[in-house]
């Protein structure tokens, strides 16, 4: 695992300590509040104050309200140039969680965990800029999912390139590297079905738990929804995926091995049937 260098995060926080209390920050909050009444009613003095009250701690807003405030900020991100920077600062704790779930870039092209986190932050900034103006009920989770997916693809591509290079230097024959893992296939399936038979909210919850590896408690903190509500979303999504023969991957959500051959897929399917999580015909209908 690469060395975890926290300097990029420290720099991010140090920069925000200045920007968040600036005159421009107060002007940005006024512009944002003019569009979003819920933010105006908080009585914050600047964007730094707003980000602070959205965090954990006594006297701050609750989980539900914090998630809604993030949604409003993204929806009105074009109110002032500093609003996207405030969004990035508000989601920074979630980015640390994503970095940890991706082992701080282990196996990728990054020299250390700091370089990986810098790339992660840049990717989050790109997504925020692209989504500015969008109204997303699960804005925080959607953003973290998009960032994770992009960095994960970059990691897989890097490994594939190194594997191809190794094969050119190896006379022992082709490698068994199969490219996508079960986790990658699950992420792709959720993304493809979201909005097309699979409720986007349910899809976001399933993605957060099965792909990002977040616990129900962590999802509750990020979205502001109750654990009971999130469990219901996950169950509905799993039932929908089972209906299209994708639940094969849910039998081992933390299994990150590659499955280059059909026989490997059949083994996972047998485990799924044993667990009683999908139909007995799954292994015969799935195509690798």
C-alpha positions as CSV (number, residue, x, y, z in Angstrom):
1,X,0.0,0.0,0.0
2,X,1.3,3.5,-0.8
3,X,2.4,5.7,2.0
4,X,-0.6,7.8,3.2
5,X,0.5,11.4,2.8
6,X,-2.1,13.8,4.3
7,X,-0.5,17.0,3.0
8,X,-3.0,17.6,0.1
9,X,-5.9,17.4,2.6
10,X,-4.0,19.7,5.0
11,X,-3.5,22.2,2.2
12,X,-7.1,22.0,1.2
13,X,-8.2,22.8,4.8
14,X,-5.6,25.6,5.2
15,X,-6.7,27.2,2.0
16,X,-10.4,27.1,3.0
17,X,-9.5,28.5,6.4
18,X,-8.7,31.7,4.6
19,X,-11.2,31.6,1.7
20,X,-14.1,30.6,4.0
21,X,-13.8,33.8,6.1
22,X,-13.1,36.2,3.3
23,X,-15.3,39.1,2.1
24,X,-15.9,37.2,-1.2
25,X,-17.2,34.3,0.9
26,X,-19.7,36.5,2.6
27,X,-20.8,37.9,-0.8
28,X,-21.1,34.3,-2.1
29,X,-23.3,33.3,0.8
30,X,-25.6,36.3,0.2
31,X,-25.9,35.3,-3.5
32,X,-26.6,31.7,-2.5
33,X,-29.1,32.6,0.1
34,X,-31.0,34.8,-2.4
35,X,-31.7,31.6,-4.4
36,X,-32.1,29.1,-1.6
37,X,-34.3,30.3,1.3
38,X,-33.3,27.3,3.5
39,X,-29.7,28.5,3.5
40,X,-30.7,32.1,4.1
41,X,-32.7,31.2,7.1
42,X,-29.7,29.6,8.8
43,X,-28.2,33.0,9.6
44,X,-24.7,32.1,8.6
45,X,-22.2,34.9,8.0
46,X,-20.1,33.3,5.2
47,X,-19.5,30.1,3.3
48,X,-17.0,29.0,5.9
49,X,-19.7,29.3,8.6
50,X,-22.1,27.3,6.4
51,X,-19.7,24.5,5.9
52,X,-19.0,24.3,9.6
53,X,-22.7,24.1,10.6
54,X,-23.1,21.2,8.1
55,X,-20.5,19.2,9.8
56,X,-20.7,17.1,12.9
57,X,-20.7,18.6,16.3
58,X,-23.0,20.1,18.9
59,X,-25.1,23.0,17.7
60,X,-24.8,22.1,14.1
61,X,-27.7,21.1,11.8
62,X,-28.9,17.4,11.8
63,X,-28.0,14.8,9.2
64,X,-31.2,15.3,7.2
65,X,-30.8,19.1,7.0
66,X,-27.1,18.8,6.1
67,X,-27.8,16.5,3.2
68,X,-30.5,18.8,2.0
69,X,-28.2,21.8,2.3
70,X,-25.6,20.1,0.2
71,X,-28.3,19.4,-2.4
72,X,-29.2,23.1,-2.5
73,X,-25.6,24.2,-2.8
74,X,-25.1,22.0,-5.8
75,X,-28.3,23.1,-7.3
76,X,-27.3,26.8,-7.1
77,X,-23.6,26.3,-7.5
78,X,-23.5,28.9,-10.2
79,X,-24.7,31.6,-7.8
80,X,-21.1,32.6,-7.1
81,X,-17.6,31.3,-8.1
82,X,-16.8,30.3,-4.5
83,X,-19.8,28.1,-4.0
84,X,-18.3,25.1,-5.8
85,X,-15.2,25.4,-3.6
86,X,-17.5,25.3,-0.5
87,X,-19.1,22.2,-1.9
88,X,-15.7,20.6,-2.3
89,X,-14.8,21.5,1.3
90,X,-18.1,20.1,2.6
91,X,-17.6,16.7,0.8
92,X,-13.9,16.4,1.9
93,X,-14.6,14.0,4.7
94,X,-16.5,11.7,2.3
95,X,-13.5,11.9,-0.1
96,X,-11.3,10.6,2.7
97,X,-13.7,7.6,3.0
98,X,-13.5,6.9,-0.7
99,X,-9.7,7.1,-0.6
100,X,-9.7,4.6,2.2
101,X,-12.0,2.3,0.4
102,X,-9.7,2.4,-2.6
103,X,-6.7,1.7,-0.4
104,X,-5.3,5.1,-1.2
105,X,-4.5,4.2,-4.8
106,X,-2.7,1.0,-4.1
107,X,-1.9,-0.7,-7.3
108,X,-2.3,2.4,-9.4
109,X,0.2,4.9,-10.9
110,X,0.4,7.2,-7.8
111,X,3.6,7.5,-5.9
112,X,1.9,7.7,-2.5
113,X,-1.5,8.2,-0.9
114,X,-1.1,12.0,-1.1
115,X,-0.8,12.0,-4.8
116,X,-3.8,9.7,-5.0
117,X,-5.9,12.1,-2.8
118,X,-4.8,15.1,-4.9
119,X,-6.1,13.3,-8.0
120,X,-9.3,12.3,-6.1
121,X,-9.8,15.9,-5.2
122,X,-9.3,17.1,-8.7
123,X,-11.8,14.6,-10.0
124,X,-14.3,15.7,-7.4
125,X,-13.8,19.3,-8.6
126,X,-14.5,18.3,-12.2
127,X,-17.7,16.5,-11.2
128,X,-18.9,19.4,-9.1
129,X,-18.3,21.8,-12.1
130,X,-20.1,19.4,-14.4
131,X,-23.1,18.9,-12.1
132,X,-23.5,22.6,-11.1
133,X,-27.2,23.4,-11.4
134,X,-28.4,19.8,-11.1
135,X,-31.0,19.0,-8.5
136,X,-30.1,15.6,-7.0
137,X,-31.9,14.2,-4.0
138,X,-28.9,12.1,-3.1
139,X,-26.3,14.7,-4.1
140,X,-23.6,13.7,-1.6
141,X,-23.8,10.0,-2.4
142,X,-24.1,10.6,-6.1
143,X,-21.0,12.8,-6.1
144,X,-18.9,10.3,-4.1
145,X,-20.1,7.4,-6.3
146,X,-19.1,9.3,-9.5
147,X,-15.6,10.1,-8.1
148,X,-15.0,6.6,-6.9
149,X,-16.1,5.1,-10.3
150,X,-13.7,7.4,-12.2
151,X,-10.8,6.7,-10.0
152,X,-11.6,2.9,-9.9
153,X,-11.6,2.8,-13.7
154,X,-8.2,4.6,-13.8
155,X,-6.8,2.0,-11.4
156,X,-8.1,-0.9,-13.4
157,X,-6.7,0.6,-16.6
158,X,-3.3,1.1,-15.0
159,X,-3.2,-2.5,-13.8
160,X,-4.3,-3.7,-17.3
161,X,-1.5,-1.7,-19.0
162,X,1.1,-3.1,-16.6
163,X,-0.2,-6.6,-17.2
164,X,0.0,-6.2,-20.9
165,X,3.6,-5.0,-20.6
166,X,4.5,-7.9,-18.5
167,X,3.0,-10.3,-21.0
168,X,5.2,-8.9,-23.7
169,X,8.2,-9.7,-21.6
170,X,7.0,-13.1,-20.5
171,X,7.3,-16.2,-22.7
172,X,5.2,-18.4,-20.5
173,X,2.0,-17.5,-22.3
174,X,-0.9,-15.1,-21.7
175,X,-1.9,-14.0,-18.2
176,X,-5.2,-14.9,-16.6
177,X,-5.9,-11.2,-16.0
178,X,-9.6,-10.8,-16.7
179,X,-10.0,-7.1,-16.4
180,X,-13.2,-6.4,-14.6
181,X,-13.8,-7.7,-11.1
182,X,-17.2,-8.8,-9.7
183,X,-17.3,-5.4,-7.9
184,X,-16.8,-3.5,-11.2
185,X,-19.5,-5.5,-12.9
186,X,-21.9,-4.8,-10.1
187,X,-21.1,-1.0,-10.3
188,X,-21.6,-1.1,-14.1
189,X,-25.0,-2.9,-13.7
190,X,-26.3,-0.5,-11.1
191,X,-25.3,2.4,-13.3
192,X,-26.9,1.0,-16.4
193,X,-30.2,0.2,-14.6
194,X,-30.5,3.4,-12.6
195,X,-33.6,5.2,-13.9
196,X,-34.5,2.3,-16.2
197,X,-36.5,0.0,-13.9
198,X,-34.3,0.7,-10.9
199,X,-35.2,3.8,-8.8
200,X,-32.2,6.2,-8.8
201,X,-32.4,6.7,-5.0
202,X,-32.4,2.9,-4.4
203,X,-29.5,2.6,-6.9
204,X,-27.5,5.2,-5.0
205,X,-28.0,3.4,-1.7
206,X,-27.0,0.0,-3.1
207,X,-24.0,1.5,-4.8
208,X,-22.9,3.2,-1.6
209,X,-23.2,0.0,0.4
210,X,-22.0,-2.7,-2.0
211,X,-19.5,-0.8,-4.2
212,X,-18.2,2.0,-2.0
213,X,-18.3,-0.3,1.0
214,X,-20.0,2.2,3.3
215,X,-21.9,0.9,6.3
216,X,-25.6,1.8,6.8
217,X,-24.5,4.1,9.6
218,X,-22.1,6.0,7.3
219,X,-24.8,6.2,4.6
220,X,-27.2,7.6,7.1
221,X,-24.6,10.2,8.1
222,X,-24.1,11.2,4.4
223,X,-27.7,11.2,3.2
224,X,-29.5,12.2,6.4
225,X,-31.9,9.3,5.9
226,X,-32.8,6.8,8.6
227,X,-31.2,3.4,8.6
228,X,-34.7,1.8,8.2
229,X,-35.3,3.9,5.1
230,X,-31.9,3.0,3.6
231,X,-32.4,-0.7,4.3
232,X,-35.6,-0.6,2.4
233,X,-33.9,1.1,-0.5
234,X,-31.2,-1.5,-0.6
235,X,-33.7,-4.4,-0.5
236,X,-35.7,-3.0,-3.3
237,X,-32.6,-2.5,-5.4
238,X,-31.4,-6.0,-4.7
239,X,-34.8,-7.5,-5.7
240,X,-34.7,-5.5,-9.0
241,X,-31.1,-6.7,-9.7
242,X,-32.1,-10.3,-8.9
243,X,-34.9,-10.0,-11.5
244,X,-32.3,-9.2,-14.2
245,X,-29.8,-11.8,-13.0
246,X,-27.3,-9.4,-11.6
247,X,-27.5,-10.5,-7.9
248,X,-24.7,-13.0,-8.6
249,X,-22.4,-10.3,-7.5
250,X,-24.2,-9.5,-4.3
251,X,-23.4,-12.9,-3.0
252,X,-19.8,-11.7,-2.4
253,X,-19.9,-7.9,-2.3
254,X,-16.4,-7.6,-0.8
255,X,-14.8,-10.1,-3.2
256,X,-12.4,-8.2,-5.4
257,X,-10.8,-11.1,-7.2
258,X,-11.0,-11.2,-11.0
259,X,-13.2,-13.8,-12.7
260,X,-11.6,-14.5,-16.1
261,X,-13.4,-17.8,-16.8
262,X,-17.0,-18.9,-16.9
263,X,-16.2,-21.6,-14.3
264,X,-15.2,-19.0,-11.8
265,X,-18.6,-17.3,-12.3
266,X,-20.4,-20.6,-11.8
267,X,-18.6,-21.0,-8.5
268,X,-19.9,-17.7,-7.4
269,X,-23.4,-18.6,-8.6
270,X,-23.3,-21.8,-6.6
271,X,-22.4,-19.9,-3.5
272,X,-25.3,-17.5,-4.2
273,X,-27.8,-20.3,-4.6
274,X,-26.5,-21.9,-1.4
275,X,-27.0,-18.6,0.4
276,X,-30.5,-18.5,-1.0
277,X,-30.0,-15.0,-2.5
278,X,-30.9,-15.6,-6.2
279,X,-32.8,-18.0,-8.4
280,X,-31.3,-21.5,-9.1
281,X,-31.2,-20.8,-12.8
282,X,-28.8,-17.9,-12.4
283,X,-25.6,-19.8,-13.4
284,X,-27.2,-21.1,-16.6
285,X,-28.5,-17.7,-17.7
286,X,-25.5,-15.6,-16.9
287,X,-23.0,-14.9,-19.7
288,X,-19.4,-14.2,-19.0
